[in-house]
Each structure stands twice: as structure tokens, then as C-alpha cells.
Amino acid sequence: MARERIRVGRRCVLAYHEVQRNASKYRYRVTNQQFDEHLSFISSLTKNSSGERVPEITFDDGHRSNYEEAFPILEQHRLRAVFFVIAGRISTDREFMTWNQTRELVAAGHQVQSHGWAHRLLTRCSENDLRQELLSSKCELEDRLGTEVQAISAPGGRWNDKVAEACAKAGYKQLFHSNPWLQSRNLFGIQLQGRHMVTGGMGQHELKSLLRMSQSQVLLHRTKYRVKEQVRVILGDRLYHKMWIKLAKWKSEEGIEVDVSESGKSERGIQQS
Ligand SMILES: [Zn+2]
């Protein structure tokens, strides 16, 4: 008997961070070779007519490697991506892309959207700070790039009803978070969409498994994620981030830190999106 499959049409959105030539123990870095293999697979899906879902490619943080390493590989495969950038960090140091580089991405048909202004956890922002994270980043990107910014990916993947409502008020149409198992839905007129965080250990086989997962497997993952969320609530953001620093094998020179403080004071932790 054929296995029950996820309904065709369900979106599968991948979230990459860094793409580098050399492998790293850091969980959210993929190698050029790995990225190239992913894109070969995704490209093959766009060419056949089996009706299989084609994963959408997104990046978080605006790391310089997005332009220097990932962009040429995307061009080779003629695939397009959405780059969620931290607006306040562009052109600030060697770690991040420059405005000219983001303009080049847009000119090549890619999208550049918001990942906030300063990579703060939106769920811990005051109303004023939340407005700044959402509106300042949107306005700066629109002014600098001359394109409309309609989507935001939440730093750390964190959101709640208050964040969704503020995003809608700021003019966003889509809010991306890091729970891939939550069904896509509309809230306050904004579409909430989960993404799969791509890790250094994910190969073509894992990508295929994601696309061909049965409904019962999705439900199992959904339950596991709910447990993880409960652990986070119990531990609190700071303790949870400390735990993630170990699990993600993060070192201070790798990855982009997320600001987990209530008021923007310097309390930082490993970022997960
Ligand atoms: Zn991030």
C-alpha cells in the first residue's frame, strides 16, 4: 500500500546561514560542495514534472559568504533565493555583506528582505524597540535597494502574537520562523511560515526525506518540536541559548550572535536563525 504523503503544495522552505569552502564543526555552516549538491537536487526537481515540491532557498543574517560563496553557485544552477539580512549590520564589517553586494543580488533577481535591525529577539523587545526593529529595517532596505520589503524572518526564529501583529502593522505580509512543522497560517493578515534550518550534516538524502515525509512522521516531528519549545520556556531564553552554544558547537568567531536581552543590553547567545 502506498504510504500516506504530505499534501502536494505544502511549502518546504530551507534556511541557510553561512556557506564556506571549508567544513566546520559549527552546526549552521554548510560547505560549497554541500550547497552545490543541494542545488543540483533542487534544480533537478524544477526540471521534472512529477509534481514534487521544490524547496525554497532562504538565507539568514546577511553573512559575507552569502555573496562570495553562495551567490555564484546559485547563478550556476539558475536558482533564486531570498536573503534575510540584518539591516543595521550591512556594510559594517567584513563579516557582513555590503550595500553594493545586496544590490547586486537584487539586480540578479534574488530577494533581499528583513531579519530585523540589530538581530534582537523580537519576543523580548518593548513596543518601541519592536517598532524600530521592524520599521527601521524595512525602511532602510527599501530606501537603499529600491525594492519593496514584505517579508521578515524572526531572529532566533522567535515570534508570538504580539510580534505577528506588530509585523502586520509595519506592513509585512510574511513572517518566517524556525518551526518547520507548524502549519502555515494567517494571523492578523500576515502569513506565518516555518523553515527547515539547514545544518552542516544535511546531505541530498536528508533533503529528499524532508520532501517525501509521511503525515505521521510530520506529526511526530511536530510533537518533538513542541517538547523542545516547552524546554525553552522552562529554561528561559538565556539558559536555552547557552545550551545551544554547546549543541551547535559554536565558537565566537563563527555565526552571528542573537541579542537575547529584554532591553537591548548586551546579553548575547548563539543564533539559531
Ligand atoms: Zn539570525
Residues whose N, C-alpha, C, O or C-beta is under 5 A from the ligand:
A	BS01	ZN	D60 D61 P155 G156 Q271 S273
